[in-house]
Amino acid sequence: MWIMLIKTLPTRPTPPKFGIFWSTPWPSKRAVKSQKKMYAQFARGTHTDYRPPGGPYWEDEPDFFWDSHNRKDPNMALARRINYQGQDLRVLPHEFSEQDAETMRLFVYGVEDDEHDTASHVLMSGNISEDILVKGVLDGETRPIYEAALIDGANEAQAMNTALGVDITLPDAHFPPVGWYRPRLPYAEIFCEDWELEPLLGILAETGETI
């Protein structure tokens, strides 16, 4: 599923906050086993000196558990995997929000029937194979489809998906797991602290882009 990063990850490399990435499940088996044992014990009441506030037991699948010292413990069973700059990164449940087709359309395509490009995110290639795929669209037989979509008023993401065979007019059209979407700078500046902008500014400096 597509997820948006709502935290700046403590990883190297560091993807930009509010980037949208294709993700797959990536639980830490060892941590899940430990958590399941620990919080199942809490749920059964075997730890008589402690109860999780509000009863967030294992079966409820919250983003966090609370350990015996009342500290937040991220639920590793819900962790996801993204790939950024060729590296697999684990994203914890409190660090992302799931994106459905409706929100993806809003972020990637912008507001419908608006004469301006209101999209808040820009398509980026994620790895070499995706670079080849994108270049195949721009340099291959589907380029006329891409160019025709642009002439009709589509933005780059809409034109690319059209060339990839997606019917972007369908409200529930799925976004192919190709590349990732970086936030545009004006959008990120509204919601990010200066230090949170650094990964995005680094990308813009490398690509020579300004928005």
Protein Blocks (a to p, Z undefined) as FASTA:
>chain_A
ZZddfbdcfbdddddehiacdddddddfklmmmmmmmmmmmmnopammbccehiiafklo
pabdcdfkopacddfklpccddeehiacdddfklpccddfklmmmmmnopehiabdfbfb
dcddfbfmlmmmmmmmmmmmmlmmmmmmmmnopafklmmmmmnopafkbmkbccddehjd
dddfklmmmmpcfklmmmmmmmmmmnopaZZ
